[in-house]
Amino acid sequence: MVVIRIRSRTGSGRLRGDGALAQFVRFVLVGGSSNITRAILVVAVSAGVGVFRFLALRGWVFS
């Protein structure tokens, strides 16, 4: 009797591979998460600057 084993890879197993698709998916995930993090940081800083400017114009910060 001959047993043939077919190796199936899970989703995370495919992403760990060296194939072009795996590398592209990793590139998209890392780049996307980096851009989202940068956007959140820019919005948080600009909102903080806006609040600081609002308080400074009313004399509540440097008085």
C-alpha positions in Angstrom: 0.0 0.0 0.0 1.4 3.4 -1.0 0.5 6.4 1.1 0.8 9.8 -0.5 1.0 12.7 1.9 0.0 16.1 0.7 1.5 18.9 2.6 -1.0 21.7 3.2 0.2 25.0 4.5 -1.8 27.3 6.7 -2.2 31.0 6.0 0.6 31.9 8.4 2.8 29.1 6.9 2.4 30.7 3.5 3.4 34.1 4.8 6.6 32.7 6.3 7.7 31.3 2.9 10.2 32.9 0.5 7.9 33.0 -2.5 7.0 36.1 -4.4 3.4 36.2 -3.1 4.5 35.8 0.5 7.0 38.6 0.2 4.5 40.8 -1.5 1.9 40.2 1.2 4.4 40.9 4.0 5.4 44.1 2.2 1.8 45.3 1.9 1.1 44.4 5.6 4.2 46.2 6.9 3.8 49.2 4.7 0.1 49.5 5.4 0.5 49.3 9.2 3.4 51.8 9.0 1.2 54.3 7.1 -1.7 53.9 9.4 0.6 54.4 12.4 2.1 57.5 10.8 -1.4 58.9 10.0 -2.6 58.4 13.6 0.5 60.1 14.9 0.2 63.1 12.6 -3.5 63.6 13.5 -2.7 63.3 17.2 0.2 65.9 17.0 -1.8 68.3 14.9 -4.8 68.1 17.3 -2.4 68.7 20.2 -0.9 71.8 18.4 -4.5 73.0 17.7 -5.4 72.8 21.4 -2.2 74.4 22.5 -2.7 77.3 20.0 -6.3 77.7 21.2 -5.2 78.0 24.8 -2.3 80.3 24.0 -4.5 82.7 22.0 -6.7 83.1 25.0 -3.8 83.7 27.4 -4.3 80.5 29.4 -0.9 79.0 28.7 1.6 81.8 29.0 0.0 84.0 31.6 
